[in-house]
Amino acid sequence: MGTGRLETFADGVFAIAITLLVLEIPHPEVDEHLGSELVDQWPAYLAYVLSFVTIGIIWVNHHALMVQFARADRAFLFINVFFLMCVAFIPFPTALIADDLGSETAMVTYGLTLSATALMFNVFWHYGRLRLLRADADPREVRGITRSYIPGVFIYAGATAVSSWNAEVGFIIYSVLAAVYVVSGSLWAGRDAD
């Protein structure tokens, strides 16, 4: 079968997950102290930006992968469902971080979610790479994507381990990773250097 319905469903899940992020930002009481209450919510804004950018990166990479595939099969559809289940969960640990940016438990939950998402993204790519690639897929690009996706699981697992020791440092690592992915794309969608 074609990939159109898979992509449409995935786009819908990404859109909902991103929308849920803003709904998790608490609404302060409207009174004479509204300005200071809004400023006091800065951890919620940071968590929102981090997760919005992270989900955006995942969406961009999902889109980039889909152009490599000629078709989808039943197993691939279910792999995509489990991958999207991880993506849809991201607003939950984001809300935990927004409530307490200094909580190691919240940051570890966030890291475990991103690690699971990266793992499922790898399963998605490798299954599709082995069974569903377009006949004209560039082998160099396929090798580059393969090489660039594998470290994501280990990088997020390492950031999760650091988060269990220091939540603020963990948050900085997740933020730096997102910035690196946006600027270079080399960790998620790199090209083969050969």
Summary of the structure (lengths in Angstrom):
residues: 194
radius of gyration: 18.0
end to end distance: 33.2
largest distance: 64.3
contacts: 612
relative contact order: 0.13
helix: 77%
strand: 1%
